[in-house]
């Protein structure tokens, strides 16, 4: 068994602390910025590349706002609405934690749509771009969750179980690592293979992302300890699994609708 003894703070200068979680966000944005440009080049012809590449630099700022605002509000409304309704000011205390991937996803989608409409660009191209980039950030974020000792798994007797001393002395599934591998590494290579394929229309990759992320999240949620104040919905579904089911349904619906539209053109 492995005993978790990682320090969430990488460097402590007294007044200022550098945390692994913060670095995950920073490097996720930087890597995503660089990789996103290469993805844009795979999607469109050289004549249209310049305006999408130039505007992508500005879009990154919108995406950051979408992630933070959407992620926080998603956590507030999806995971603990009663607490935040009674303690409204706590919503703004981001340093105390509490971000929702599904909320962040909604925030990013809204940000991209508004930006693209304002700039008269095809938002589906940016949807696909960010979908290919997202697994990089997810991987880094889940590794940071593991280092922080949060979002840990249910108890297990497997040899790779991890003991989180701040929780208890029982070995638990390192569910954060499962998510990093499924939603990060494997999903990254699936989308990397699909992007730029001529048989896929703009927007198809982002819909596949919704479906595949949802499936991988549901798998990993089976090993993750549910939030103590929520537990399971209907006795066996975590909030993350429930939201992921909605993602899968919407992804399949719009993907089939897109395929049908192209056939009838």
Secondary structure by P-SEA (a helix, b strand, c coil): cccccccccccccccccccaaaaaaaaaaaaaaaaaaaaaaacccccaaaaaaaaaaaaaaaaaaaaaaaaaaaaaacccaaaaaaccccccccccbbbbaaaaaaaaaaaaaaaaaaacccaaaaaaaaaaaaaaaaaaaaaaaaaaccccccccccccbbbccccccbbbbaaaaaaaaaccaaaaaaaaacccccccccaaaaaaaaaaaaaaaaaaaaacccccccccccccccaaaaaaaaaaaaaaaaaaaaaaaaaac
